[in-house]
């Protein structure tokens, strides 16, 4: 465990430019002289930690985007405590994200920004873009669940049958260890046995060991989930599937996906066991955007960020799509 604690992760230079409660807004130092005018804000999921996108220097989506000239920000949600158990989805979407978007707009002097949402963070970004389209120039979703009515993923099946009221009423916040165990049990042979056998076979490879420890650190760095936000997310999304039906409300406001009219790039992983393609693909047909593209990556949920396809396919395709859409017309 000491080796895991000492391993470096999230090493791309950045500074904290805004804080609110547990949230920190990270601004990454530019690596080129001239950046694209429209800033890019990455919204990660509440589960696990945002440094997955900056896990190791040679496979860092963050570094790649910086090297391509993007002015890059990312939300670090931090670690909720019991004092946060009453936070709702409205607090996250119309509160924290909206406040962060306004900070980025003010710092960059722009009227709109690009949102790039990852997994649940993509779902939040979709909600935000539908409620505040005037602030979003482009929307990119990565392995993002939108239509939860599928039996292709165990997470969908388990969540649909979860007594979330009993969990939240008993625990207040949902422990990260509880969620992490659930994720590991979705593929126990590969995640609890095979990978450690593979590790034992390559223990003499120093670079392999470092990368393995980075991944282990990320996997077991699991923040608790604010109880009320988790309750609504499970009920309204996984159990009632209200989002894709344009029937979901947060803060008394209806989320109508047809309000999303900005350019959208929807990226999904073909072999995703956490967010199956059937959950991600429907977004493209649900929105009113005329400029919309969908990108399928032959990868799994995690591989899309750190696998070989990440630097060779995912990053170049995102860059190619986003560059011409990151200008400001005069």
N, C-alpha and C positions, 0 to 999 in steps of 0.2 A: 504493500500500500504506500510506503514511503516513496518508492520509485515513481508511482503514479502521481503523487502530489507534486513531485519535483519536475515532472515533464513539462516542457513549454508548450503552450497552446495559445492561439489568438495573438500572435506576435507582431502582426502588421501594425506599425505605429499609428496611434490615434489619441484623441483627447476627449474628455467628457465636456460637452458644451451645454448640457441642460439636465437637471435632475428634478424629479417629482415623486415623492414617496419612495418606493423601491426602484423606480425606473431611472435608467441613465441613458442619455442619448450620446452615442459615440460618433465623432466625426473623424474620418480617416485622413491622414496627411496625404496630399496629392503627390504622385510620383512623376507627373509630367508638368511642364510649365503652363500649358493652357488646357483647361478642363471644359467639358461641354456645358453650355449655359443652364440646362435643366438639371437640378440636383436629383439624386437617386436615394430614396429611403428604403432600407430593408426592414421588413417587419417579420420577425421570427415567431415561432409558436411559443406558447407558454410552457410546453413540455420540453425538457432538456434545455440546452443553452445555445445561444446564438453563435458561439465560436466554431460550430460545425462548419461554417462557411469560411473559416480561417484556421483550420485544424493544423495544417502543416504547410510550410512555406512553398513547397513545390506543387501543392494541390490546393491552393487557396483561391476560391472564387472571388473573395474580397480583393486580393492582390491583383488578380487578372483584370477586374473591372477598373481598378485604379490605374493600372498600366495602360488601359485603353482610354483614359482621360475622363472618367466619370467622377463627379464631385459626390462622394459617398458618405452616407450616414447609416447607422444601424441602431435599433432599439435593443437595449439590454434590460429585460424585464426584472431582473434581480430575483430575490427569494422572498415570496410572500410569507408573512407570519400570521398568527391568529388574529392580529388586529386588522388584517385585510380580508377576513372571511366573508364580509358583506359586500365586497366589490362585485359589481355586476358586469355583464357584457356591455351595457351602456357606458359604464365607467371606463372600460378598456377602449371601446371604439369611438364613442363621442366625447370621451374625456381625454385619456392619455394620448391616443393616436392623433386626435384633432389638435391637441396642444402641441405635440411634436411637429406635426405638419406645419403649423403656423410658425414655429421656431425656425424650421428649415427654410420656409418661404421668406421670413424676415432676414435671416442671415444671408441668403443668396440673392435677395432682391427680385424674386420671381413671383408670378401670380399662381403658378401651378408647379407641381413636382411629379416625378415618377415614383410610383409605389411598386416595390417588389416583395410579395408576400410568400412565405415559405410554410407549407403544410397548414396548420391551424392559423398561422400568421397570414397565410394567403386568404383563408376564409374571412378573417377580420378585415383584410385589405379590400376584399370584395364588398363586404358590408359597408365599409367606409366610403368606397367609391360610389356605391349606390345612393348613399345618404348625402355625400358631399362631392358630387361630380365636378363642381366648380373649382376644386382644389387639385384635381388629379389630371395631369396631362397624358400619362401613360400608365397602364397597369400590367404588371407581369406576375403571373401566379406559377409557383413551383410546387408540384405534387400536392395540390390543394383539394381538399374534399368540399364538394358543393351539393351533390346529390347523394344522400346517405342511405337511400333505399336500395341496397345491394347486398347479396349474400356472398360476394366474391372475397370478402375480407373478414377474418375472425373478429377484428375490432368492431366492425359494424354489427355483427351478430351478438357479441357479448354486450356491447353498449345498449343495444335495443332491449335486452333483457335485464339490464342492471337496475336494481332498486336504488336509484340515485338519491332519493329522499332519505332513505335509511342511512346511506353512506355519509351524506353531508350533515344530516341532523345529529348523527353520532360523533363525527370527527371534526366538524367545523370546516377545516381545510382538508383537501384530499392529499394524503402523503405521496411524495414523489416516489418513495419506495414501492408503494402499492401499485402505481401506474407502471413503474419500470418492470416489476415482476410480471404484470399482465402482458407487457410487450414481449418479454423474453419467452413467456410460455406459448406465444403464438408460433414459435419455431424452436422448440426446446432442444432438439437434437443438434441443430446447426449452431444455435446461440449459446448453449450451455455445455456442449460436449465437443463437437467437431472443431470449433475455433481454438479451443485450448489444446487439443491434440496437435493441430497445425502449429500452434505456438511452440510447443515442446520440440517439434521437429526442426524449427528454425531459430532456436535460441542463440545460436552462434552468429546470427546475422544481426549486427548492431542496429542498422537502419530499420530492419523489419521490426525489431523489438521496440524501438522508439515509436514507430508508427502504430504498432499494436497497443502500446500503453496510452498513446494519445486518444485512440478510439475508446479504450476502456474508461479513461477518465471522463470522456464525454458521455458515454452510456450511463455511467453511475452518478453523474452530476445532474440529479433530477429535482428541480424545485417542487415544493408543494403547490397545489392549485387552489386559488381562492374559491371557497365553497359555493357561493351563490352563482358565480360566473360558470363554474363547472356544472352546476345543477341545470342552468338554463341551456348550456351548450349541449348537454346530453339529451335533455327533454325535447328541445325545439329542433335540434338538428338530427341527432341519431334516432330518436324515438318517434318524432312527428314529421320529420323531413320538411319543415316549413320553409326553409330558405329557398330551395329550388321552386317551390310553389308560389313564391312572392307573398307569403302569409306570415312571415316572421316579423316581430316587433321588438325593438329595443328602445328604451327611454320614451315609450309612447309613439314612436315613429315606425311606420311600415317600411320594410326593406324590399324595394321593388328592383329586381335585377335589370329590368328594362331601362332603368335610369342610367345604366352604365353605357355611355356612348363614346368614350375615349378609345384610342388604340389599345388593344389587349393582346398579349401573348400568353397562351395557356400551355405550360410545359408539364407533361406527366411521364411517369416511368412505367414501361410496359409490364414489368415484373414486380410491381409494388405490392407488398403484402399488407401494408398499413393503410394506404390510400389507393385502392385498386383503380385502374383506368375508368371503370364504369362510374366512379364517384367524381372524377375530375373532368372528363370530357364534356358532360352536359353544360358546363358553363358557357362554352362557345355559342351554343344555340339559344341560351337563355337571355343573352344581353342584346342590346340594340346597336352595338358598335358596327360600323361598316368596315372599319379597318381592324380585322381580328385574324389571328393566326394560331394554329395549334401545333405543338411540337412533341412528338413521341420519341422517348429515349429508351433504347434497349438496355434497361438497368433496373435495379431495385431502388427502394426508397432512400437508402443511405448512399448507395453507389452513385446516384446522380450528383452528389456533392463531392465525394472523395474518390470515386472509382476512376478508371482510365478514361471513361467517356466524359468525365467532368471537364477536363482541360482541353480535350480534343474535339468535343462536340458541343456540350452544353454551353460553356462560356463563349466560344466563337459565335454560336447561333444567337445567343442573347445579345451579344455586342453588335452583330450584323443587323439585327432587328431594331435595336434601341438607338444606335448612333444617329440615323437620319431623323429620328423622332425626338431628339434631344436638342433641337435648335429652337430659337425664339424668332418668330416672324416680326419684322419691324414694319 
